[in-house]
Amino acid sequence: MKKSNLFLLSLLFPAVVFGQPEPEPYGALPSERQLRWHEMETYCLIHYTPTTFQNKEWGFGDADPQIFNPRKFDTNQIAKAAAAGGFKGLVSVAKHHDGFCLWPTATTTYSIASTPWKGGKGDMVREFMEATHAHGMKFGVYLSAWDRNDTRYGTHAYAEAYREQLTELMTQYGELFTSWHDGANGGDGYYGGKKEKRTIDRSTYYEWHEKTWPIVRKYQPNAMIFSDVGPDMRWVGNEEGFAAETSWATITPKGQDGFKPVPGLVDDSNLTTGDRGGEFWIPAECDVPQRPGWFYHPEQDERVKTPDQLFDIYLKSVGRGANMNLGLAPMPDGYLHENDVKSLEYFGRKLEKTFQTNLAAGATITASNVRANSDRFSTQFVLDDDRYSYYASDDAVLNPTLEITLPKAQEFDIIRLRENIKLGQRLDSVAVEVFENGSWKPLAQATSIGANRLIRLEQPVTATKLRVQLFAPVAPTLSDFGLFKEFKEDFKFDKTVPAKVKLSAKDFKLQDKSFAKAVDGNAQTFAEGTKGSEGVVFELKKAVSAIGYLPRQDGQKDGMITKFTLLISDNNKDWQPYREGEFSNIQANPIEQVIYFGEPLQTKYIKFVSDESVGQLFTAAEITLYQ
């Protein structure tokens, strides 16, 4: 047959190239928009609403729009910092749970149009979009389904208004790479001054599948829809930024209490790991704030994640087949704190310099089996930096071995592996060996390879020969093998904030010894009390300026306090209310919650009461008093 005819056949039948059949696809497969998302790897989520001006983590929906008037709103500074960090996209929180809209929507007066900023003529979503594109990144939006301001919340009218808001965002801001929807739905709110708790039937209220998500599909067919469990990408189940060591891109979603899975009504038991052979390709997104909280808090300026911490998150998110979504929190003036900017810059340089040179380049790779002995599936394709060209074995050879000989000895501490995921997630695991002193010795192993797998070694290794054994239920399709050396440089923040000083055990007396584990200095233990009890009482010998509550750290949620009251007394009998509030998002992000008093509090006794908690108890890993 003439070569021209072979070429025509390859166009007509792309699964057959010059007579050599490609492996049959295996299991659930990614869509085109999911492939583009996997290629992005990293992006950022920006939280900036009136909540920022209140120094709260979640707004109640009662903030006066007049407070929202940043003196130097600078989307260029924010986008430039994210791009310097190597991030490929920005997601604007167009509306958070407080209900405030950053664009001039026709659906509510609680928006940017009611603020003094730019005389009510501004559009922050548009400015974020323009700055994002100017710095070569993709743009997306977050639209909270819960609205603590709207008096219509809980009625059919609000659900319709929510879909109108979504339509505005999908049609007015160019091409979007994601439409982001989380599972917070219903609870206490301002609701136009009614100040009450509202619940909705999460299984039906938003009509996600029937009416809401079809809006995204209609106007933004390339946008990835995020919710607890898809339909395009899923929550990883924590806000630490880590996927599980074994994390499959495929999953069979589970509804909570027998309901069809929708945001806020999901059995989260398999979100972190996914399912081997799951029904759908719904990979994990690892969302994590750059600071302890998602919104800016000045007392957290010294707790910005360092470049090394961000790199560790990258290895445990992108390096486990997921994507990394880093939360950025502008200050009230409308731009990022210098510590945030510097950390992003150094992280971007660390990422670039670590992965700019594949130390396996130029290696000779021999395989125990090559599919049909064809150059079309040869080992050369694992070194060409193309995610979709690949090595494959014959269908009957499920555990082939690749032997890699480097041109010279190389020192490395990171191994990268990828599959051609267009044909599914095929590999169960890999085992890597190093040739040392005349014999092969185990070096590393990993499971669930998928779109990207980064194996960090405990210490650098110098080698000239390695061996990789692949394990799969079908012929594996390995598209990438890389060796890298982690780039390191000294880093410290230019602007530091003095750490809060804890009161020592001699500065207070715990009245109820059953809560001793809450003041033992050990975050891995926790005290346990009965829901609705009198609370925890401290006799003070020094003034206090803040109190911190650390929820249990064992991965369980039972007893986590969600609402609290602080009371004060001079005699341990007559108590006066001093402060009350909520610990927003504590179940997803179980970090220390600090209640600041402003001026030091001069009182003899202080009582910490749990007004509402998860389950029937209330628990505390640590309750800390600060000077």
N, C-alpha and C positions, 0 to 999 in steps of 0.2 A: 504494500500500500504506500502511496506517495506521502511524503511528509506533510504536504498541504492538506491532504485528506485527514491525516491524523490530527492536525491542528483543528480542523473543522469539527471533528468528532469530540475533541477535548472541550470545545466550546458548547457543543450540544449536550454532552454528558459529562459535566464537571466532576462527578464522583469517580470517573474512570479517566486516568491520565496516562496516555500512551499504553493503554492495555492493562494498567495496574490499578485494581480497585482500591479505593480508600476504605478504611475500616468503617463499618456501619456505626452510626451515631448510637450513643449509649445513654439511656435514661432521659431525664428532663434536660432541655437545652436552653441556653440563654437567647433572648431576643436581641435584635440589633441595638436597641437602646441600652440593654444591659451590657452588651459588649463594650459600647462606648463609655459606659459608667465604670466598668472594671478598669479600663485604660486610664481613667482620670486618677484613680487611687486616693486622692486627698482633696478636701475642700473645707470651707469654713462657714459657720453659722453665726450671724450677728444679732445679738440681743440688745435692742435700744428702744425704750419706750418711756413714758412717764415714770415707770417703776424705777428706772435708773436714778431719777431725781429724788426718789423717796428712800433710797438705800434699802430696798426690799428685794427679795428673790422672786416672788410672784406678787403682782399688783392685785389689789382687791377690786379694781374697777371704779374706784371713787376719787381718783386723782383729778384735780382741776387741770384742764388742758393749758391753763395760763402758766403753769410751772414749766411747761415744755418749750424752752426757748434757749437752745444751746448758743453759746457765744462764738464758737468756732467749729461748726459742723464741717468735717473734712473727710468726705468719702475717699478722696484721692490718697490721703495718708493711710487710711484703713486698708484700701485695696493694694496699695504699694507694699505695705508690710506683709500682707497675706501672700502676694506674689513672690516677695523675697524669701518667704518660708517654703517656696516650692509648691504652694497649693494651686489647684487647677480650677477652682470655682469659689464663688461666694453665694450664700443663701441669706436673703434678707428676711428677718422675722417681721413680716408686714403687719401682722397682728398677733400679739401674745394673749394670754388668758385674761388680761385686764381689759381686752376689747378695743384698745386704742389702735386706730388704723394709721399707718405711716403714709398713706396716699389719700388724695381727696376723693373718697368714695361717695357714691350717691346713696348708700344704704344706711348711714348713720351720721349724726353730727359729732360723734366722739372720734374725731380724726385730726389729722394735721391741719385741716382747714380751720379748726377752732382754736388754734394756737397763735401766739404773737410772732412765731418764727416766720420770717419773710411775709409778714402781714397776712398770714393764712393762705398764701398763694403757692406755698412750696409743695414738693412731692419727694419725700425721702427715698421711696422705693425706686423712683426714676434716677435719682442721683446715685444710689448704690449701683443700679444697673449700668449706668454710663461709666462710672469709675471702674467697675469690674471689667467691662469690655475694653476699656482703655489700657488695662494692664494685662490683656491677653487671656483672661479667664472667662469661664462660663458662669451664667447667672441663674439663680433659682429663688423660689419664695416659700415661706412657711406661713400657713394661715391656720391659727388656732380655731378649732371647732367650738371649744368652750369660750364663752364670753361673759365675764363677770360684771360687765357694765350694762349690757342690753336688757331693758325691761321685758323684751319679748322672749328672752331665753327660756326654752322649755315648751314654747308653742310652735305651731306649724309656721307662723309668720317668720320666726327667727331662722328656721331651717331654710326657708326660701331666701331670706336675706343673705344667709351664709353662702348659698349657691350663687347669688348675684355677686357677692364679693369675690368668690373664686373666678367667676367669669371675667370680671374686671381685670384681675391679675393675669389671667391666662391670655387676654387679648390686647393688653396695653403696654407690655414690657418686652417685646421681641421674643426671640426663641429662648425657652427655659430648659435647663437640664434636669430640674426636679421640681415637684410639687410636694411639700412636706406637711404631714398631718400626724400629730401625736395622739396619745390615748387619754389625755386629761379631759374628762367630760362630766361636767356637773359638780356641784358642791356649793359652799358658801360664796356669796358675792354681793355686790352693791345693788345690781339689777335696777338701776334707775332710782335708787334711794330706798328700795324695799328692804335691803339688808337681810337676806334670808338664805336658806339652803334650798337648792332646787336639784331634783334628780330627773333624769330622762331615761327612757328605754333605749339603751345604747345599741341594742340589736336592730332597731327599726328607725330611730328618730332621724338620723342623717340620710338614710337611704343611700349609703355609700355606693353600693354596687349598682343600684338601679338608676340613681339620678346624679349623684355628686361626682364620683370619679369619671363617669362618661364625659363630663365637661372638660376634664384634663385631656382625655383621649381625643376629643373632638378638636380642640384648639392647639394642643401641644402634644402631638403623637410621639415625639421623641423624649418627652419628659418622664423621668423615673418617679413613680409615685411611692413615697415612703409612708408606712404606718407600722404599727406593732408587728404585723406579719404580712407585709406586702400591700399591693400585689406585685411590686417590682423589686423592692428591697425591704428587709426586715430589721427591726431593732435587735441589737445583740443581747439585750437583756440586762445591761448594766450601763452606768455612765462613767466607767473607769477607762473606756477606750479599748478594752481587751476582748478579743474573740477567744473561744476555747482553743486549747492545744489541738484538738480535733474539731474542725468546724466545716461542715459541708455546706456547699452553696445550694443544695437541694433540701426541701423540707415539705412535710405534709402538715399544713397548719391545723391547729387544734382550737376549737371554739371553747369558751369558758361556760361551764354549766350546761353543755350541750348545744349552745347557740353557735351559729355560723360565725367564724372569726371576723371581727371588725375592730377598729381602733377602740381600745379600752375594754374589750371583751374577748381576751385571748388567753388561752392556757400557755403560760410562758415557759413551761418546763423544757421545751426543745428549741427555744430561740437561740441560745448561746451556741449550741452544737449543730443545729440543723439535723437532718436525717439522711443517713446513707440510703440512696435509692428513693428519696422523697419525691412526691408527686409533681412538685413544681420547682423551677429554678428561681429561688428567692434568696439571694446572698445577703449576708449581714452587713449592716452599717454600724461602725463603732463610734458613737458620739461621746464627746468628752469636753468639758470646758477647759480653757487655758488656765483659768483660776479655779479655786474651789467651787464657786458658784457660777451660774450662767450670766448673771447681771453684774455690773460693776459695783464693787464695795471698796471704799478707800482702805479699810482695814486689811484687805487682802493684797495690797500692793507688793508685799514681801513674799507672797505665796504664789506668784506666777510660776508656772511650770518651766523648768530649765530646758535648754536644748537637749540634754541627755535624757531627761524624762520624756520629752516629746518623741525622741528617737526610739525609746523603749516602747512607747505606745505604737509608733509606726510599725515596728517589728511584730507586735502582737495584734495588729489589726490588718494592715495591708499585707504583712508577712504571713498572715493566716487566711488569705483569700478574701478578706473583707475590704471595706473602704474606711478611711479615717475622716471623721467630721469633727473639726476642732471649733469649739465655741469661743468667739471673740466678744469682748464686752467694752465698748467705748465708755469713756467717762462722761459725766453730765455736760461738759463743754462740747462734746461731739467728736472726740478722736481718741485714739488708743494711748494709754499710759506708756511712758518711755521703757519701762521694764518689759511690757508685752511686745513692743516693737523690737527691742534688742534680742529677746529670746527667739522670736520668729526669724530674724536675720541670721542668727548663729545656727538655728536648726536647719534653715534652708541651705546654708553653706555645708553643714555636716552631711546632709542628705546628698547634695551634689558631689562632694568630694569622695564620699564613701562609694558611690555607685558609678562614678564617671569612667572607671577602668575595670573591665572584666579581666581578672588575672588568669582566667582560663582561655583567653583569646589565643588562637594559634595552636591550640592543643590538638593532638591526634587522638581520635576516639574510635575504638573498635567495639562492635556489638556482637553478642553471642548469636544474634539472629537479626536479619534485616528483612522487612516485608518484601516478599517476592524477589529478594536480592536486587532490588531496584534502587537506583540513585534517587528516585522520587521520594524515598522514605529514609534516606541515609542519615547518619549521625551528624553530618555537616550542619544540619538545620538547627541543632540545639545551641549553636554558637553564633547565629546570624542576627540576633537581637530582634527577631520577628516573632511575635506572640503566636502566629498561626501557621508558620511553616514548622514541620515537626519530623521527628524520627518515629517510626512505628515498626512493630514486629508482626510476624504472621499471626493469623487468628488463633492458631493452636498453641502459640508461645505466649504464655501469660506472665512469665517472670524472667524476662530477658535481663542481661547484665551488660553494662557499658563500662569499658575500661578506658580511662582518660590519662594520657601522658602529656604533661605540660612541657613547653619548650625549655623551661628552666625551673629550678626550685622557686616556689612562691610562698610567701607568708600570708595567711588569710584567717579570718575569724567569722565570716558569714558565707553561707552557701545558699544559692538561689535556684529554685526549680519551678518550672511552669508547665502546664499542660495546654494543648490546643483545645480550649473549652468549647469551641464550635462543635466538637464531637462529643461533648459531655464531660463530666467529672469521672474519669475512668480509674485513676490510681487509688488503691486503698492505702498504700504506704510505700516508702522507699527506705533503703538502708545504704549508708555511705561508709566505705572503708578506705583506709590509707595504707599505702605500701611503705613499710618501715622495718628496717633491719632484716630485709630478705623475706618478709611475710606480710600478709594482709591483716590489719587490725581494725576493729570497729571504731568508727569516728562519730557518726551521727545517724539518727533515723527520724522520720517524720510521717505523719498521716495526712489525709485530705489535702492533696497538693493543689489542685484546681488552678485558678487564675494566677496565683502567686504564692510561693512558699519560701520564707526566709528562715534559715536555721542559724541561730547565733551560737557559736561554740563558746565553751566556758573560758577558753584561752586560745590565743593564736596558735596555728599549726603551720609548719613549713613542710612542703611535700612536692614531689615531682610526679607521683602516680596516685590515682584514686580509682575506686571502683564503685559503681552505683548499681544496685539491684532494684528492679521495679517489680511491684506486686499489684496485680489487677485481675478482676474477673473477666476482662476482655483484653484484646490487644491494646497496650498502652500507647499513647500519642504524646511523647515528651517534646515540648517546643523550646525549652530553655534550660541551660545549665550555666551557672556563674559562680565565681569565687571573688570575694571582695574583702578588703581590710577596712575596718571601721576607722573613720577619721576622727581624731580627738584634738581639742584645743582647750586652753584655759578659758573659763567663763565666770563672770560675776556681774551682778546687777550694779549699775552706776548709782541708782537711788535705792537706798534701803530704809526700812521703817523699823524702829525698835520693836522687838518682840513683846507681846503682852507678858506681864509678870504674874505668875500664878501665886495665889496665897498658899503658904505651906500649911502642913497639918497643925502647927502650933497657933495658926492665925484664926482657926475656926473650930467649932465643935459640932459634930454630927449628932443630932438628937436621937435618931432612930438607927441603932447599930445594924439593923437588918439591911440597910443600904450601904454597908461598909464597902462592898465591891464597886460602888459607884465613885469612890474616892481613893481607890487603892493604887492609882497610877498605872494600871494595867488595862489597856484597851481590849484585851482578849477575854476578859471576864465581864460579867454584867450583873447588876442588881435587879431584882424582880419585885414588883409590887402589885397590889390589886387595883384594878381599874376603879376610879372613883374614890380612892382612899384620900387621906388628909394631905398627902404629899410629903416632900422631903424638906426638913427644917434644919437650918444652919444657925448656930449661935456665933456671931461675928466678933472678932477682937480687933479687926481692922476694917476700914472702909473698902467697899468694892465698887468697881467701875463697869464690870461686865460679868455675866455668868454664861458658861458654855455647856451645851448638852451634846454628848456624843452617843448616838444610838448604837445598839448592839452591832458587832462587827463579824458575826459568825455566818453571815449570808441569809439569816432568817429575818423576818419582818415583824413577827408577833411582838406586840408591846411597844413598837416605835411610837413616840409621842408626835402627834400632828398638830395639836393645839395645847397651849399652856397658859397659866396665870402665875404671876409672881405677886406675893403679898409680903408686907413688912409689918413689924411689931416691935415695940419696946419692952414687952413683958411676956411674950410667947402666949398671950391669951387674946388680946384685942388686935385683930388683924385688919389691915387696910390694903385694898387692892393697889398695886403699884404699876404693873404692866401686864398686858395680855397680847397674845398673838398666835401665829401659826408657823409651823416649820414646813414651808412649801417644798415639795419635790423630795422629801427626805427618804421616801421608800426607794426611789430610783437612784438617788445620790446621797448615800448615808454618811455624810461628812459631819464634822462638828458644827453645831448651830450656835452662834454666839449672839447673845442679847446685850447690846451696849446701852449703858445708862446715861452717857454724856458726862455729867459731873459725877465724881465719886459719891456713892450712896452711904450716908451716915445713918445706920440703923443697928439695932441690937440683934434682931432676928430677921431672916429672910426665908420664905417658904416657896418652894418650886412645886407646882401642882400640874398634873396631867389632866387636862380637860377632855381630851380625845386622843385615842391611840388605836393602833391596829390590833384587832383581836380583843381579848378579854383582860389582858394584863397591861401594865406599863413597865418598860425596861429601860435601863440606862447603863451603858458601858462606863461612862465617866460623866460626872457633873463637876465642872471646874469653876472655881471662883478666881477672878482676876482683880489685881490692884488697879 
